[in-house]
């Protein structure tokens, strides 16, 4: 199997520094990311206090997501400090891609793929409730295949990212950036659509129960639209402004949105259970709460 030739720096094109459109965007992205990480910590605290009896894998998944989120914030903080403080007034250093910037992109993709994989697991668990024939396994299988494909694409893009030494060379892997963002958007939309389709098949005909399912479907749709919109916004900004870093003001917080959306679904169980207790027929939804959202 042939391997891609390494990117050779060679003569660098002119790099016109506009701090507002380049490193100012990094700073804005860092501030938004820090705020969202605070929300992540709040959700983790709520989870630790409300669901102490969750099994090991549920706790491990939440802890792993928090670790990736914290690591991502630490890396972008280091990168922003390097560019805006350590090398303030040093234009040559500002054109270089520091190691923490490389690594934060890898952690970003790892976080997104992890969240998507966890959603795929939720989808498979829903099939235990939806007791239809083998056709009910088709959608989870397709979603799983796409998540695996997204994982492979992330590995390939990560390798290309480490071949880039200067920001002016990002044009050489522009196609890879587009591919990664488009893949994330497509998988998010498909996961949201698949969850809604499966939930729709759990309707019982009882008004209150069906109303709760509709609420869950609306939540899933909003989550999928939010993350997809974030990915598409970053993609659009990169397409329109390929020679600055404006798109990173969206790309930095995107990881936090994925983590917070998943944590919110876990922490929603308490409110869902309270609502379920008021319904007349809660068999399917009660199974959903315990299978799809927790164990």
C-alpha positions as CSV (number, residue, x, y, z in Angstrom):
1,X,0.0,0.0,0.0
2,X,1.5,3.3,-1.0
3,X,1.8,6.0,1.5
4,X,1.3,9.7,1.1
5,X,4.4,11.7,0.5
6,X,5.3,14.0,3.4
7,X,4.6,17.7,2.9
8,X,7.8,19.6,2.3
9,X,7.7,23.2,3.5
10,X,9.6,24.7,0.6
11,X,9.0,28.4,-0.1
12,X,6.2,29.7,2.0
13,X,3.5,32.0,0.5
14,X,3.1,35.4,2.1
15,X,1.4,35.3,5.4
16,X,-0.4,38.5,6.2
17,X,-1.0,38.7,9.9
18,X,-4.3,40.2,10.8
19,X,-4.5,39.4,14.5
20,X,-8.3,39.9,14.6
21,X,-9.0,37.3,11.9
22,X,-6.2,34.9,12.9
23,X,-5.2,34.7,16.5
24,X,-8.1,36.8,17.7
25,X,-10.3,34.0,16.5
26,X,-8.3,31.5,18.5
27,X,-8.8,33.6,21.6
28,X,-12.6,33.9,21.1
29,X,-12.8,30.1,20.5
30,X,-10.8,29.6,23.8
31,X,-13.2,31.8,25.8
32,X,-16.3,30.0,24.5
33,X,-14.7,26.6,25.1
34,X,-13.8,27.6,28.7
35,X,-17.4,28.5,29.3
36,X,-18.7,25.3,27.9
37,X,-16.2,23.3,29.8
38,X,-17.6,24.9,33.0
39,X,-21.0,23.6,32.0
40,X,-19.4,20.1,31.4
41,X,-18.1,20.2,35.0
42,X,-21.5,21.1,36.3
43,X,-23.1,18.3,34.4
44,X,-20.5,15.9,35.6
45,X,-21.2,17.0,39.2
46,X,-25.0,16.4,38.7
47,X,-24.3,13.0,37.2
48,X,-22.0,12.0,40.1
49,X,-24.6,13.0,42.7
50,X,-27.7,11.6,40.9
51,X,-26.5,8.3,39.4
52,X,-24.2,6.7,41.8
53,X,-25.5,3.3,41.1
54,X,-24.7,3.4,37.3
55,X,-22.6,0.5,36.1
56,X,-18.8,0.7,35.4
57,X,-19.1,1.3,31.7
58,X,-21.5,4.2,32.1
59,X,-19.2,5.9,34.6
60,X,-16.1,5.1,32.5
61,X,-17.7,6.7,29.4
62,X,-18.6,9.9,31.2
63,X,-15.1,10.1,32.8
64,X,-13.4,9.5,29.5
65,X,-15.4,12.2,27.8
66,X,-14.6,14.6,30.6
67,X,-10.9,13.8,30.3
68,X,-10.9,14.4,26.5
69,X,-12.7,17.6,27.0
70,X,-10.3,18.8,29.7
71,X,-7.3,17.8,27.6
72,X,-8.6,19.7,24.6
73,X,-9.1,22.8,26.7
74,X,-5.6,22.5,28.1
75,X,-4.1,22.1,24.6
76,X,-5.9,25.1,23.1
77,X,-5.0,27.2,26.1
78,X,-1.3,26.3,25.6
79,X,-1.5,27.1,21.9
80,X,-3.2,30.5,22.4
81,X,-0.7,31.4,25.2
82,X,2.2,30.4,22.9
83,X,0.9,32.7,20.0
84,X,-0.5,35.6,22.0
85,X,1.9,35.8,25.0
86,X,5.1,33.9,24.5
87,X,5.7,35.0,20.9
88,X,3.9,38.4,21.0
89,X,5.6,40.5,18.4
90,X,7.4,37.6,16.8
91,X,5.7,37.2,13.3
92,X,8.0,34.3,12.2
93,X,6.9,32.1,15.2
94,X,3.3,33.0,14.6
95,X,3.3,31.2,11.3
96,X,4.4,27.9,12.8
97,X,2.0,25.2,13.9
98,X,2.9,24.3,17.5
99,X,2.7,20.7,18.9
100,X,-0.3,21.5,21.1
101,X,-2.2,22.9,18.1
102,X,-1.5,19.6,16.2
103,X,-2.6,17.5,19.2
104,X,-5.8,19.5,19.9
105,X,-7.1,18.7,16.5
106,X,-6.5,15.0,17.1
107,X,-8.2,15.1,20.5
108,X,-11.1,17.0,18.8
109,X,-11.7,14.3,16.3
110,X,-11.3,11.6,18.9
111,X,-13.9,13.2,21.1
112,X,-16.4,13.5,18.2
113,X,-16.0,9.9,17.2
114,X,-16.3,8.7,20.8
115,X,-19.6,10.5,21.2
116,X,-20.9,9.2,17.9
117,X,-19.9,5.7,18.9
118,X,-21.8,6.0,22.2
119,X,-24.8,7.2,20.4
120,X,-24.6,4.2,18.1
121,X,-24.5,2.0,21.3
122,X,-27.7,3.7,22.5
123,X,-29.3,2.9,19.1
124,X,-28.4,-0.8,19.4
125,X,-29.9,-0.8,22.9
126,X,-33.1,0.6,21.5
127,X,-33.4,-2.4,19.2
128,X,-33.8,-4.6,22.3
129,X,-37.0,-2.7,22.9
130,X,-38.1,-2.6,19.3
131,X,-38.8,-6.3,18.9
132,X,-39.2,-6.5,15.1
133,X,-37.5,-8.8,12.6
134,X,-34.0,-8.5,11.4
135,X,-34.9,-5.3,9.4
136,X,-34.8,-3.4,12.7
137,X,-31.0,-4.1,12.7
138,X,-30.3,-2.5,9.4
139,X,-30.3,1.1,10.6
140,X,-28.0,0.5,13.6
141,X,-25.7,-1.5,11.3
142,X,-25.4,1.4,8.8
143,X,-24.8,3.9,11.6
144,X,-22.1,1.7,13.1
145,X,-20.4,1.3,9.7
146,X,-20.4,5.1,9.3
147,X,-18.9,5.6,12.8
148,X,-16.2,3.1,11.9
149,X,-15.6,5.0,8.6
150,X,-15.4,8.3,10.5
151,X,-12.8,6.7,12.9
152,X,-10.7,5.7,9.9
153,X,-11.0,9.1,8.3
154,X,-10.0,10.7,11.6
155,X,-6.8,8.6,11.7
156,X,-5.9,9.5,8.1
157,X,-6.6,13.2,8.7
158,X,-4.5,13.1,12.0
159,X,-1.6,11.8,10.1
160,X,-1.9,14.5,7.5
161,X,-2.2,17.2,10.2
162,X,1.2,16.2,11.6
163,X,2.8,16.7,8.2
164,X,1.9,20.4,8.4
165,X,4.5,22.7,9.9
166,X,3.2,26.1,8.9
167,X,-0.3,27.6,8.8
168,X,0.3,28.5,5.2
169,X,0.4,24.8,4.3
170,X,-3.1,24.1,5.4
171,X,-4.2,24.6,1.8
172,X,-2.4,21.4,1.0
173,X,-4.8,19.3,3.2
174,X,-7.9,21.4,2.6
175,X,-9.7,18.5,1.1
176,X,-9.0,16.4,4.3
177,X,-10.4,19.1,6.5
178,X,-13.6,19.3,4.4
179,X,-13.9,15.5,4.5
180,X,-13.6,15.3,8.3
181,X,-16.2,18.1,8.9
182,X,-18.7,16.7,6.3
183,X,-18.4,13.2,7.7
184,X,-19.1,14.5,11.2
185,X,-22.2,16.4,10.0
186,X,-23.5,13.4,8.0
187,X,-23.0,11.0,10.9
188,X,-24.7,13.4,13.3
189,X,-27.7,13.8,11.1
190,X,-28.1,10.1,10.4
191,X,-27.8,9.2,14.2
192,X,-30.5,11.8,15.0
193,X,-32.8,10.5,12.2
194,X,-32.2,6.9,13.3
195,X,-33.0,7.5,16.9
196,X,-36.1,9.4,16.0
197,X,-37.2,6.6,13.6
198,X,-36.7,4.0,16.3
199,X,-38.4,6.0,18.9
200,X,-41.4,6.6,16.6
201,X,-41.9,2.8,16.4
202,X,-42.2,2.6,20.2
203,X,-45.4,4.7,20.3
204,X,-48.1,2.9,22.2
205,X,-51.3,4.9,21.2
206,X,-51.6,6.4,24.7
207,X,-51.6,10.2,24.5
208,X,-49.2,10.9,27.5
209,X,-46.8,8.2,26.5
210,X,-46.7,9.3,22.9
211,X,-46.3,12.9,24.0
212,X,-43.2,11.9,26.0
213,X,-41.8,10.1,23.0
214,X,-42.3,13.1,20.9
215,X,-40.5,15.2,23.4
216,X,-37.5,12.8,23.3
217,X,-37.6,12.9,19.5
218,X,-37.5,16.7,19.6
219,X,-34.6,16.6,22.0
220,X,-32.7,14.2,19.7
221,X,-33.4,16.3,16.7
222,X,-32.2,19.5,18.4
223,X,-29.0,17.8,19.5
224,X,-28.2,16.5,16.0
225,X,-29.0,19.8,14.4
226,X,-26.9,21.7,16.9
227,X,-23.8,19.6,16.3
228,X,-24.3,19.4,12.6
229,X,-24.8,23.1,12.3
230,X,-21.6,23.7,14.2
231,X,-19.7,21.4,11.9
232,X,-21.2,23.0,8.8
233,X,-20.5,26.5,10.1
234,X,-16.9,25.7,10.6
235,X,-16.8,24.2,7.1
236,X,-18.4,27.2,5.6
237,X,-16.0,29.7,7.3
238,X,-13.0,27.6,6.2
239,X,-14.3,27.6,2.6
240,X,-15.0,31.3,2.6
241,X,-11.9,32.4,4.6
242,X,-9.2,29.7,3.8
243,X,-6.3,32.0,4.6
244,X,-7.1,32.9,8.2
245,X,-8.3,31.1,11.4
246,X,-11.8,32.4,11.8
247,X,-13.2,28.9,11.5
248,X,-11.3,27.9,14.7
249,X,-13.6,30.2,16.7
250,X,-16.3,27.6,15.9
251,X,-14.1,24.5,15.8
252,X,-12.7,24.9,19.3
253,X,-16.1,24.9,21.1
254,X,-17.5,22.2,18.8
255,X,-15.9,19.5,21.0
256,X,-17.6,20.9,24.1
257,X,-21.0,20.9,22.4
258,X,-20.7,17.2,21.6
259,X,-19.7,16.3,25.2
260,X,-22.4,18.5,26.7
261,X,-25.1,17.1,24.5
262,X,-24.3,13.6,25.5
263,X,-24.0,14.4,29.2
264,X,-27.4,16.2,29.0
265,X,-29.0,13.0,27.7
266,X,-27.5,11.0,30.5
267,X,-28.7,13.5,33.1
268,X,-32.2,13.8,31.6
269,X,-33.1,10.4,33.1
270,X,-34.2,11.8,36.4
271,X,-36.7,14.1,34.8
272,X,-37.8,11.5,32.3
273,X,-38.5,9.0,35.1
274,X,-40.5,11.5,37.0
275,X,-42.6,12.1,33.9
276,X,-42.9,8.4,33.2
277,X,-44.4,7.8,36.6
278,X,-47.4,10.0,35.6
279,X,-48.2,8.1,32.5
280,X,-50.7,5.3,32.2
281,X,-48.5,2.9,30.1
282,X,-44.8,3.3,30.6
283,X,-43.4,-0.1,29.6
284,X,-41.6,0.9,26.5
285,X,-40.4,4.3,27.7
286,X,-39.3,2.9,31.0
287,X,-37.2,0.4,29.0
288,X,-35.9,3.2,26.9
289,X,-34.8,5.2,30.0
290,X,-32.9,2.2,31.5
291,X,-31.5,0.6,28.3
292,X,-30.9,3.6,26.0
293,X,-29.8,6.2,28.4
294,X,-28.0,4.2,31.1
295,X,-27.3,0.5,31.2
